[in-house]
Amino acid sequence: MHLLVLAHRGEAQEFIKTLQLKACSSIQGLYKNTDTALLIAGEGIYESMIKLPYIIAKNPIRVIINYGIAGALPTKNDKLQINDIVSIRTVYGYNESSPKFHSYTSCSQSPVFDCITTDQRV
């Protein structure tokens, strides 16, 4: 099952309609069909962290796709373009004004990028 994660209902409406996803009564903001789940998580690190572990534990999630705003600092060798989909190796946490000494590593077969997630808008 694929899990799509979005922050706001407005962003999710077309996915819900097109994929014919139905609201789950057990978790607010979770919509599912037989092969796709969609979570409207809200903005920020903590909103996702509260709901994701439970959803992952209760469903056969193979792929998580986070739709949202992401930024990158390209190097001269990067060819990253708007709308590219990339595999993430590690997500590092950043809280207020300093890095968190936590990292979240994926089991992706071809990781390409590292990300930083923060609890404040940049």
Stockholm file with secondary structure:
# STOCKHOLM 1.0

chainA/1-122         MHLLVLAHRGEAQEFIKTLQLKACSSIQGLYKNTDTALLIAGEGIYESMIKLPYIIAKNPIRVIINYGIAGALPTKNDKLQINDIVSIRTVYGYNESSPKFHSYTSCSQSPVFDCITTDQRV
#=GR chainA/1-122 SS CEEEEESCHHHHHHHHHHTTCEECSSSTTEEECSSEEEEECCSSHHHHHHHHHHHHHHSCCCEEEECSCCCCCCCTTCCCCTTCCCCEEEEEEEETTEEEEEEEECCCSSCCEEEEEESSCC
#=GC SS_cons         CEEEEESCHHHHHHHHHHTTCEECSSSTTEEECSSEEEEECCSSHHHHHHHHHHHHHHSCCCEEEECSCCCCCCCTTCCCCTTCCCCEEEEEEEETTEEEEEEEECCCSSCCEEEEEESSCC
//
